[in-house]
Structures are given as structure tokens and as C-alpha cells.
Amino acid sequence: MVDLQWNKAFALEQTGGDEELLEELLILFRDSSVADYVQLQEAVAANDAAGVVRAAHSLKGASASLGIEGIRRLALDMEADGRNNSVTVAREQLTIMGALLEQLNAL
């Protein structure tokens, strides 16, 4: 099973220890990640490397700011592959990203 590898201490550090703000940021990320994942799925289906780059970049940035390493690393790999005009990594790892985003909903 793939793990989110969430560093909650890091995320709290980013919010100055404000648990309420962290919860709001997690809600925002959950909401935006749905659209990013749909964009990622559509880009893979269309063999659109630029679309993979856009969606993966968005997922990477948001997850990095919240200390969610599992999503960040996978998105980084997808983005890098997309920048090489390939959707191979995104295609191969799409279900894993979906599983990680499901775990995100449980936070």
C-alpha cells in the first residue's frame, strides 16, 4: 500500500501552529486535488504531456506546502516525465495517485 507520508509537524510549522488554519488548508487542497486529478486523467487519456505537467505541478506544489511527501514525490515524477513529452509515468502511476488522494480525504 502506498502511504501519504504526511509530516503534520511540518504542516503545522507552515501555519504557525494554527490547527484551524491547517484544517482549512487541507480542505482547500482536497477540493483542488479533485480537479487536478480529473485534469491528470484527461491528459493521460489524450496523451497530453503538457496537461500532465500542469496537473502534476499543481498537485506537487500544494502537497509540498502541506508536507504530504507521498503526493509530492509522485507528482514530481509525473511532472518531470511530462516535461520530457511523455505521459508514461502518469499513466503507470495514475491509480496510485488516486489512492493517495483517497487517503488525503481521511486526514
Steps between C-alpha positions, in 0.01 A plus 500: 500500500619849418531746786432874507806554720341807655731708717237667716765676708634667186149598392429650842829687480382653172184626672678632806345222707145600405303171485189674369690657212661164422156339481382774263806449280440124493139560392619732222755243385242221505270712284768610253651153477174364359524735202872434462444124500226530238735714288771238546265220391389698196859584406603135520201393292585765238874424512546869592839542670445874556173423678681248721760766583232754600302261719806339658660839567189616683482183709873521573489857625197463722617174652851637561364797693305261724781249551323220312805326359332203334296721266784749453751236389261326266387830347865602459571180307192550281589862433862420411389227261243733346768763444674234291184487287388170650192386691646160587559564871160664540330212319681237707450679832152649454328247726763551768438875490128428531565282805714771659229759441249265665730483803511879499124501553552304822726765656 
